Amino acid sequence: MELIPKEPAYERGVLARQKYLDLARRVIREPQIEYGVLYQRFVENDWAAIQLDEAVALKGLNMGYSPEVVSWILLQSPYLQYHVHQNKVPLAPMSQYVRSTVMKLFYIRKIKVSRIVANKIL
């Protein structure tokens, strides 16, 4: 059975999905991949989908996006979309997954940057 992602209902969702796709293309180094193909490739492997989300979130943070913007982008991840629309998981726990993923990476990145700066000073 071919899995087809649900289209975003609002313009904000369309923009977030496009930004997720742009970041994912950079992460997986496939500049031409479409969201539907990305969705089919990752939704049936939770581990791979979570790894993609983490890589996309980190790429967004490294590009200067705020944690809030990265969280908004991650709401369009194939992993979240699949679980909310196919598995009928409530949005609240999936939103918590997004927030915790982004904040974990934000703080790890912050610690790494602090260590680099400290090493340069010393």
C-alpha angles and dihedrals in degrees: 000000000000113000115221120193119235112249117242113261096215137046090244089059091048090053092047091049091051091049090048089051092048092052093043091052089056093046096050093033095233105124095181101048115123125221094249092056091045089050094051092046097052111027098078094052110061094187093053092044092052091048089052091050091051092048092047091048092049091048090052093048091047089052089057102260115146120246088252093056092045089051090051090050093048091056085078095054115130089236094057095039092050095050095045098043104028104028094032093229108167115257094236098070091040090051088051088053089054095047094046092047093051095043092047090054092042092056094042089052091047091052092048092050091048091052092049091051092046091050091051092050094048 
